[in-house]
Amino acid sequence: MALRYLLRPVPSEKRLSLVREDHSLPEPGPGEVRVRVRACSLNYRDLLMRRGQSASSASGDVVPLSDGAGEIDAVGEGVTLWKTGDRVTGGFFAEWKDGPFDMRYHKAARGGSCDGMLAEFVVASAESFVATPSYLTDAEAACLPCACLTAWHSLVERGNLAAGQTVLALGTGGVSVFALQLATAAGARVIITSSSDEKLARAKELGAWETVNYRETEAWDGRVWSLTEKRGVDHVIEVGGPGTLGKSMNAVAAGGHIGLIGVLTGFAPPDVSLFPIVTKNVDLHGIYVGSLAMFVRMNAFLETHQIRPVIDRTFSLEDAPEAYDHLAGGNHFGKIVIEC
């Protein structure tokens, strides 16, 4: 028997219930592998899933969490990519191998439209995993599939990040902290925001060039404008959504790039004009994680620069509900991990 969690729809309600259960050990079929999961990490999407607010929510029971790492425990017929004992990390989109995004990939979004990683053992296509960087622990590797790859996709794959450029990262959640680490390693200057001076101090320790407390400085876009000598930033990691997009447009430089990633301020349309995007010739890219090929390229960069994910707190598998609550509290800096 093995332990896993399920998100189970609650009758007559939108929310889903997190249910723990024992089940028989799954066997890999042709082209599949069984992974002994050692660690998972949470993302804001996982809260949306539990609340029934995600478009990728399954109609029936689904194993939650897109992010997890472990080792190959068994291989199915025809699998030559991996052998037993290989350390692997799951990709967020199990079928997006490379190339442009296609809407069909949403049908295999781990922890949403298909089973995720919050289990002792998972079985999935051998091609939906990538090799774990050798210098990382499983807990660290489990932080990569969603948040780190999202930051990489925005800054490098779509934004063509270059040394000497300036990046604005909103907040100190997983994506923004990874953006700080990636951009700093690439030789860029990072401005990061938070409502907590303690978190901003930690961001400084990670290499932030400048910090802005958006609670004390409500017009943080003006502060960013001043810090860049009225030029603006080359890249914005926009995780807020409609409530922050207007200020991000004010803060971005002419010809700059905004990676629209999150919806922390909700799903409503922005209440500001989008015309600054036109007048500044700004690239606005919707970023939703990335492909397995991007994951491999990102891992090579991480290994070259020996970047280690920032883990805020680690929970046991039995305490998975408490991990969700800690994420919902919003006091974390970096990633929240569940060890399996």
C-alpha positions as CSV (number, residue, x, y, z in Angstrom):
1,M,0.0,0.0,0.0
2,A,1.0,3.6,-0.6
3,L,-0.1,7.0,0.7
4,R,-1.5,9.7,-1.5
5,Y,-3.7,12.8,-1.3
6,L,-6.7,13.6,-3.5
7,L,-8.6,16.8,-4.3
8,R,-12.2,15.6,-4.2
9,P,-15.1,17.8,-5.3
10,V,-17.5,18.7,-2.5
11,P,-21.1,18.2,-3.6
12,S,-23.0,21.5,-4.3
13,E,-19.9,23.6,-3.6
14,K,-17.1,25.0,-5.8
15,R,-14.3,24.1,-3.4
16,L,-12.5,20.8,-3.3
17,S,-11.6,18.8,-0.2
18,L,-8.0,17.5,0.4
19,V,-8.4,13.8,1.3
20,R,-5.7,11.5,2.4
21,E,-6.0,7.8,1.4
22,D,-4.1,4.5,1.1
23,H,-4.1,2.8,-2.2
24,S,-2.5,-0.1,-4.0
25,L,1.0,0.4,-5.4
26,P,0.5,1.5,-9.1
27,E,2.3,-0.4,-11.8
28,P,3.9,1.3,-14.9
29,G,2.5,0.4,-18.3
30,P,4.4,0.5,-21.6
31,G,6.4,3.8,-21.9
32,E,5.7,4.7,-18.3
33,V,7.8,4.8,-15.1
34,R,7.0,4.7,-11.5
35,V,8.6,7.4,-9.4
36,R,9.1,7.2,-5.6
37,V,8.4,10.8,-4.8
38,R,10.6,12.3,-2.1
39,A,9.5,15.9,-2.1
40,C,6.8,18.2,-3.5
41,S,6.4,22.0,-3.4
42,L,3.4,24.2,-3.4
43,N,2.4,27.1,-5.7
44,Y,-0.4,29.7,-5.6
45,R,-2.1,27.7,-8.3
46,D,-2.6,24.9,-5.7
47,L,-4.7,27.2,-3.5
48,L,-6.8,28.1,-6.5
49,M,-7.2,24.4,-7.2
50,R,-8.5,23.7,-3.7
51,R,-10.8,26.7,-3.9
52,G,-12.2,25.5,-7.2
53,Q,-11.0,28.7,-8.9
54,S,-8.7,27.1,-11.4
55,A,-9.7,26.6,-15.0
56,S,-7.7,23.3,-15.0
57,S,-9.6,21.9,-12.0
58,A,-10.6,18.3,-12.7
59,S,-14.3,17.3,-12.4
60,G,-13.3,14.2,-10.3
61,D,-10.7,13.1,-7.9
62,V,-7.2,14.2,-8.8
63,V,-3.8,14.0,-7.0
64,P,-2.8,17.6,-6.3
65,L,0.5,19.5,-6.8
66,S,2.3,20.0,-10.0
67,D,5.8,20.0,-8.5
68,G,7.7,16.9,-7.2
69,A,11.0,15.1,-7.4
70,G,12.2,11.6,-6.5
71,E,13.8,8.6,-8.1
72,I,12.7,6.0,-10.7
73,D,11.4,3.0,-8.8
74,A,10.2,0.8,-11.8
75,V,10.2,1.1,-15.6
76,G,7.5,-0.1,-18.0
77,E,8.0,-2.0,-21.2
78,G,10.0,-0.1,-23.9
79,V,11.4,2.5,-21.5
80,T,15.1,3.2,-22.3
81,L,15.2,6.9,-21.2
82,W,15.6,6.0,-17.5
83,K,16.7,3.2,-15.3
84,T,15.8,2.3,-11.7
85,G,17.5,4.7,-9.3
86,D,17.7,7.7,-11.6
87,R,16.8,10.9,-9.9
88,V,14.1,12.8,-11.8
89,T,11.8,15.8,-11.5
90,G,8.3,16.0,-13.1
91,G,7.4,18.6,-15.7
92,F,4.3,20.8,-15.1
93,F,2.9,20.1,-18.5
94,A,3.5,16.4,-19.0
95,E,3.0,16.5,-22.8
96,W,4.6,19.9,-23.7
97,K,8.0,18.6,-24.8
98,D,9.2,21.5,-27.0
99,G,8.2,24.2,-29.4
100,P,5.2,26.6,-29.2
101,F,2.5,26.1,-26.7
102,D,-0.7,24.4,-27.8
103,M,-4.0,24.4,-25.8
104,R,-4.1,20.6,-25.9
105,Y,-1.3,20.6,-23.3
106,H,-3.7,21.8,-20.7
107,K,-5.2,18.3,-20.7
108,A,-2.0,17.0,-19.0
109,A,-1.3,19.8,-16.5
110,R,-0.1,18.0,-13.4
111,G,-2.2,18.5,-10.2
112,G,-5.0,20.0,-12.2
113,S,-6.5,18.3,-15.3
114,C,-4.4,15.1,-14.5
115,D,-2.8,13.6,-11.4
116,G,0.0,15.5,-9.8
117,M,2.8,14.6,-7.4
118,L,1.4,14.6,-3.8
119,A,1.8,10.9,-3.3
120,E,4.5,8.4,-2.2
121,F,4.5,6.9,-5.7
122,V,3.3,8.2,-9.1
123,V,3.1,6.5,-12.5
124,A,3.4,8.6,-15.7
125,S,5.0,8.8,-19.1
126,A,8.8,8.4,-19.0
127,E,9.1,11.4,-21.2
128,S,7.3,13.7,-18.7
129,F,10.3,13.8,-16.4
130,V,13.7,15.5,-16.6
131,A,16.9,14.6,-14.8
132,T,17.4,16.3,-11.4
133,P,20.6,18.4,-11.2
134,S,23.1,16.4,-9.3
135,Y,24.0,19.1,-6.8
136,L,20.4,19.6,-5.6
137,T,18.5,17.7,-3.0
138,D,15.1,16.3,-3.9
139,A,13.5,19.0,-1.7
140,E,15.3,21.7,-3.7
141,A,14.5,20.1,-7.1
142,A,10.8,19.9,-6.2
143,C,10.8,23.7,-6.2
144,L,11.7,24.0,-9.9
145,P,8.9,22.7,-12.2
146,C,6.4,25.6,-11.8
147,A,7.9,28.7,-10.2
148,C,11.5,28.5,-11.4
149,L,10.6,27.5,-14.9
150,T,8.0,30.3,-15.1
151,A,10.7,32.9,-14.2
152,W,13.1,31.3,-16.7
153,H,10.5,31.3,-19.5
154,S,9.7,35.0,-18.9
155,L,13.2,36.3,-18.5
156,V,15.3,34.2,-20.8
157,E,13.1,32.3,-23.3
158,R,10.8,35.2,-24.1
159,G,12.6,38.2,-22.6
160,N,16.1,37.5,-23.9
161,L,17.6,38.7,-20.6
162,A,21.1,40.1,-20.9
163,A,23.7,41.2,-18.4
164,G,23.4,44.9,-17.4
165,Q,19.6,45.0,-17.8
166,T,17.3,45.8,-15.0
167,V,14.5,43.5,-13.7
168,L,11.5,44.4,-11.5
169,A,10.1,41.4,-9.5
170,L,6.9,42.0,-7.7
171,G,6.7,40.4,-4.3
172,T,8.8,37.6,-2.7
173,G,6.9,34.5,-3.6
174,G,8.4,31.6,-5.4
175,V,8.4,33.0,-9.0
176,S,9.8,36.4,-7.9
177,V,12.6,35.0,-5.7
178,F,13.6,32.7,-8.5
179,A,13.6,35.6,-10.9
180,L,15.9,37.5,-8.5
181,Q,18.3,34.5,-8.4
182,L,18.3,33.9,-12.1
183,A,18.6,37.5,-13.2
184,T,21.4,38.2,-10.6
185,A,23.3,35.2,-11.9
186,A,22.9,36.5,-15.5
187,G,24.5,39.8,-14.5
188,A,21.3,41.8,-14.4
189,R,20.2,44.3,-11.6
190,V,17.0,43.4,-9.7
191,I,14.5,45.6,-8.0
192,I,12.2,43.6,-5.8
193,T,9.1,44.7,-3.9
194,S,7.4,43.5,-0.7
195,S,5.3,44.8,2.2
196,S,7.8,43.3,4.7
197,D,11.2,45.0,5.4
198,E,12.4,41.6,6.8
199,K,11.7,40.0,3.4
200,L,13.4,42.8,1.6
201,A,16.4,42.4,3.8
202,R,16.5,38.7,2.8
203,A,16.2,39.7,-0.9
204,K,19.2,42.0,-0.5
205,E,21.2,39.0,0.9
206,L,20.3,37.1,-2.3
207,G,21.7,40.0,-4.5
208,A,18.8,42.4,-5.0
209,W,20.1,45.8,-6.3
210,E,17.3,47.8,-4.8
211,T,14.1,47.1,-2.8
212,V,10.8,48.9,-2.4
213,N,8.3,48.4,0.4
214,Y,5.0,48.9,-1.5
215,R,3.0,49.3,1.7
216,E,5.1,52.3,2.8
217,T,5.6,53.5,-0.8
218,E,2.2,53.2,-2.4
219,A,3.5,54.8,-5.6
220,W,6.1,52.1,-6.0
221,D,6.1,52.6,-9.8
222,G,7.3,56.2,-9.3
223,R,10.1,54.9,-7.0
224,V,11.2,52.4,-9.6
225,W,11.2,55.1,-12.2
226,S,13.4,57.2,-10.0
227,L,15.8,54.4,-9.2
228,T,16.3,53.8,-13.0
229,E,16.9,57.5,-13.6
230,K,13.6,57.8,-15.4
231,R,14.3,55.1,-17.9
232,G,12.3,52.3,-16.4
233,V,13.1,48.6,-16.1
234,D,13.8,46.2,-19.0
235,H,11.8,43.3,-17.5
236,V,8.8,43.1,-15.2
237,I,7.9,39.9,-13.4
238,E,4.2,40.7,-13.1
239,V,2.6,38.3,-10.7
240,G,-0.2,40.6,-9.4
241,G,-2.5,40.9,-12.4
242,P,-5.2,43.5,-12.8
243,G,-4.4,45.4,-9.6
244,T,-0.7,45.9,-10.4
245,L,-0.5,45.9,-14.2
246,G,-1.0,49.7,-14.5
247,K,1.9,50.4,-12.2
248,S,4.0,47.8,-14.0
249,M,3.3,49.6,-17.3
250,N,4.5,52.9,-15.7
251,A,7.7,51.3,-14.4
252,V,8.7,49.4,-17.6
253,A,11.2,51.0,-20.1
254,A,10.5,51.9,-23.7
255,G,11.0,48.7,-25.6
256,G,10.8,46.7,-22.4
257,H,9.2,43.4,-21.5
258,I,6.4,42.5,-19.1
259,G,5.9,38.8,-18.3
260,L,2.2,38.6,-17.2
261,I,2.3,35.6,-14.9
262,G,0.0,35.7,-11.9
263,V,-3.4,36.7,-10.6
264,L,-2.7,37.5,-7.0
265,T,-5.0,40.5,-7.2
266,G,-7.8,38.6,-8.9
267,F,-9.2,37.7,-12.3
268,A,-11.0,41.0,-13.2
269,P,-9.9,43.1,-16.1
270,P,-7.4,45.9,-15.4
271,D,-9.1,49.2,-14.6
272,V,-6.4,51.2,-16.4
273,S,-5.7,52.0,-20.0
274,L,-3.4,49.6,-21.8
275,F,-2.2,52.3,-24.2
276,P,1.2,52.7,-22.5
277,I,2.1,49.3,-23.9
278,V,1.6,50.9,-27.4
279,T,3.3,54.2,-26.7
280,K,6.3,52.5,-25.2
281,N,6.5,49.6,-27.7
282,V,6.4,47.2,-24.9
283,D,6.3,43.4,-25.3
284,L,3.5,41.9,-23.1
285,H,3.8,38.1,-22.8
286,G,1.4,35.7,-21.1
287,I,3.6,33.2,-19.3
288,Y,2.3,29.9,-18.1
289,V,5.2,27.7,-16.9
290,G,7.2,26.2,-19.8
291,S,8.1,23.1,-21.8
292,L,10.3,20.2,-20.9
293,A,13.0,21.4,-23.3
294,M,13.0,24.8,-21.4
295,F,13.3,22.8,-18.2
296,V,16.4,21.1,-19.4
297,R,18.0,24.3,-20.5
298,M,17.2,26.0,-17.2
299,N,18.7,23.1,-15.2
300,A,21.9,23.5,-17.1
301,F,22.0,27.2,-16.2
302,L,21.2,26.4,-12.6
303,E,24.0,23.8,-12.4
304,T,26.5,26.2,-14.0
305,H,25.8,28.9,-11.4
306,Q,25.0,26.5,-8.6
307,I,21.8,28.2,-7.8
308,R,19.8,26.7,-4.9
309,P,16.1,27.3,-4.4
310,V,15.1,29.2,-1.3
311,I,13.0,27.0,0.9
312,D,10.8,28.8,3.5
313,R,9.6,25.8,5.4
314,T,9.3,22.0,5.1
315,F,6.3,19.9,6.1
316,S,5.9,16.1,6.4
317,L,3.5,14.3,4.0
318,E,1.1,13.7,6.9
319,D,1.0,17.5,7.6
320,A,0.2,18.4,4.0
321,P,-3.0,20.4,4.9
322,E,-0.8,22.6,7.2
323,A,1.5,23.3,4.3
324,Y,-1.5,24.6,2.3
325,D,-2.5,26.8,5.3
326,H,1.0,28.2,5.5
327,L,1.0,29.1,1.9
328,A,-2.5,30.8,2.2
329,G,-1.1,32.9,5.1
330,G,1.2,34.7,2.7
331,N,4.1,35.1,5.2
332,H,6.5,32.8,3.4
333,F,9.7,33.8,1.6
334,G,10.5,31.4,-1.3
335,K,9.1,27.9,-1.5
336,I,7.0,25.6,0.8
337,V,8.0,22.0,0.6
338,I,6.4,18.7,1.6
339,E,8.7,15.8,2.1
340,C,7.3,12.4,1.2
